Amino acid sequence: MTDNARARKLADRIQVVVAETLDRRIKDPRLGFVTITDARVTGDLREATVFYTVYGDDEERAASAAALESAKGVLRTEVGRQTGVRFTPSLAFVPDALPDNARTIEDLLDKARAKDAEVRQVSTGAQYAGDADPYRKPEDEDDETDGSSEKNEGPASA
């Protein structure tokens, strides 16, 4: 087992190598606008998971996934050559769920904004059910004091 710092360092390097290799060497026409978002390496440095996103529709995502699978050997060879580790980790490509999660959160926020606007519209011009100020105010306190509430600040100096 290795330490997490080394695994993270190797994962960062794999991310850069895979992104550069896809940009420069892989000429597969099925490969769309792919962005490598993250890479993670297991503790024993034997397996690497590379997360990616594809700009486009479902058909382009499927085509890019097939292109990445077919280029896996070339990418692994390049990772081994540029990292110099004893054992080159096997690569697994996983579509990143971050854009889908962000889209879902945006939809939920839009629904919340619409509900807020609806509540604001309904409450415009509405009157309070009771008094405008629901808090009780104390009675006039000046009648109850006898004027001896001056602070005693210690011994008087003459």
Wavefront OBJ file of the C-alpha trace (Angstrom):
o trace
v 0.000 0.000 0.000
v 1.163 3.482 -0.794
v 0.294 6.749 0.813
v -2.623 8.816 -0.408
v -0.409 11.704 -1.481
v 1.393 9.536 -4.020
v -1.869 8.115 -5.346
v -3.337 11.619 -5.692
v -0.189 12.856 -7.429
v -0.296 9.944 -9.874
v -4.012 10.532 -10.476
v -3.375 14.189 -11.289
v -0.613 13.221 -13.692
v -2.831 10.589 -15.361
v -5.548 13.195 -15.839
v -3.140 15.538 -17.610
v -1.559 12.794 -19.751
v -4.918 11.394 -20.867
v -6.267 14.860 -21.723
v -3.170 15.810 -23.706
v -3.078 12.469 -25.524
v -6.728 12.728 -26.475
v -6.092 16.207 -27.807
v -2.916 15.445 -29.759
v -2.748 11.776 -30.734
v -6.232 10.251 -30.839
v -7.876 11.017 -34.181
v -11.031 8.923 -33.804
v -13.961 10.687 -35.542
v -16.365 9.296 -32.921
v -14.544 11.241 -30.219
v -16.591 14.370 -29.570
v -15.862 17.328 -27.357
v -14.514 15.354 -24.381
v -13.279 16.953 -21.171
v -11.345 14.922 -18.612
v -12.708 16.151 -15.283
v -10.984 13.911 -12.731
v -8.882 10.801 -12.236
v -8.640 8.543 -9.217
v -6.153 5.798 -8.504
v -6.601 2.908 -6.096
v -4.308 2.657 -3.083
v -2.183 -0.056 -4.698
v -1.735 2.089 -7.859
v -3.044 -0.755 -10.063
v -6.293 0.752 -11.347
v -7.174 4.253 -12.431
v -10.658 5.605 -12.980
v -10.839 8.534 -15.372
v -13.966 10.701 -15.261
v -15.013 12.594 -18.369
v -17.831 14.730 -19.744
v -18.992 15.045 -23.327
v -20.627 18.124 -24.746
v -23.584 17.021 -26.844
v -26.564 14.717 -26.903
v -26.851 11.065 -25.858
v -25.730 9.787 -29.268
v -22.498 11.792 -29.100
v -21.921 10.578 -25.531
v -22.286 6.952 -26.604
v -19.955 7.467 -29.582
v -17.344 9.163 -27.397
v -17.566 6.352 -24.824
v -16.906 3.812 -27.597
v -13.976 5.885 -28.891
v -12.441 6.064 -25.395
v -12.786 2.304 -24.966
v -11.061 1.674 -28.299
v -8.245 4.127 -27.453
v -7.687 2.668 -23.988
v -4.534 0.762 -25.006
v -2.862 3.790 -26.588
v -3.785 5.924 -23.578
v -2.452 3.356 -21.097
v 0.804 3.077 -23.037
v 1.212 6.852 -22.986
v 0.417 7.010 -19.265
v 3.089 4.360 -18.580
v 5.657 6.144 -20.714
v 5.094 9.571 -19.145
v 4.645 8.588 -15.493
v 7.489 6.121 -15.180
v 5.800 3.942 -12.564
v 6.745 0.274 -12.234
v 3.254 -0.961 -13.028
v 1.071 1.089 -15.372
v -2.438 1.245 -13.950
v -5.331 -0.070 -15.999
v -7.697 2.668 -17.137
v -11.454 2.716 -16.707
v -13.463 5.544 -18.229
v -16.585 6.664 -16.361
v -18.904 9.465 -17.482
v -18.928 12.180 -14.843
v -22.345 12.755 -13.258
v -21.499 16.316 -12.222
v -23.215 18.076 -15.173
v -26.399 16.030 -14.672
v -26.391 16.795 -10.948
v -25.836 20.496 -11.651
v -28.726 20.480 -14.142
v -31.005 18.824 -11.564
v -30.038 21.376 -8.915
v -30.675 24.233 -11.369
v -34.133 22.817 -12.137
v -34.926 22.605 -8.430
v -33.725 26.174 -7.875
v -35.908 27.378 -10.772
v -38.928 25.662 -9.205
v -38.145 27.297 -5.839
v -37.837 30.720 -7.495
v -41.196 30.207 -9.221
v -42.841 29.221 -5.919
v -41.309 32.262 -4.191
v -42.636 34.527 -6.938
v -46.082 32.915 -6.608
v -46.110 33.448 -2.828
v -44.913 37.034 -3.292
v -47.697 37.651 -5.838
v -50.371 36.197 -3.526
v -49.121 38.131 -0.498
v -49.116 41.489 -2.294
v -51.810 43.664 -0.743
v -52.679 41.115 1.943
v -53.618 42.299 5.412
v -52.488 40.925 8.755
v -54.961 38.600 10.496
v -54.548 40.498 13.773
v -52.837 43.722 14.632
v -50.042 44.983 12.431
v -47.644 44.607 15.376
v -48.392 41.281 17.124
v -46.076 41.935 20.089
v -47.450 43.312 23.352
v -45.917 46.518 24.505
v -45.377 47.105 28.243
v -47.499 49.696 29.994
v -46.011 53.084 30.729
v -43.061 52.293 33.034
v -42.548 55.855 34.318
v -45.487 55.565 36.772
v -43.952 52.633 38.652
v -40.504 54.106 39.333
v -39.909 56.362 42.316
v -36.914 58.171 40.858
v -34.328 56.349 42.964
v -32.939 54.395 40.057
v -29.767 56.470 39.768
v -26.661 54.377 39.495
v -24.403 54.179 42.469
v -20.958 54.477 40.942
v -18.907 53.933 44.065
v -17.637 56.311 46.810
v -18.299 59.955 46.219
v -15.240 62.063 45.733
v -15.352 65.571 47.195
l 1 2 3 4 5 6 7 8 9 10 11 12 13 14 15 16 17 18 19 20 21 22 23 24 25 26 27 28 29 30 31 32 33 34 35 36 37 38 39 40 41 42 43 44 45 46 47 48 49 50 51 52 53 54 55 56 57 58 59 60 61 62 63 64 65 66 67 68 69 70 71 72 73 74 75 76 77 78 79 80 81 82 83 84 85 86 87 88 89 90 91 92 93 94 95 96 97 98 99 100 101 102 103 104 105 106 107 108 109 110 111 112 113 114 115 116 117 118 119 120 121 122 123 124 125 126 127 128 129 130 131 132 133 134 135 136 137 138 139 140 141 142 143 144 145 146 147 148 149 150 151 152 153 154 155 156 157 158
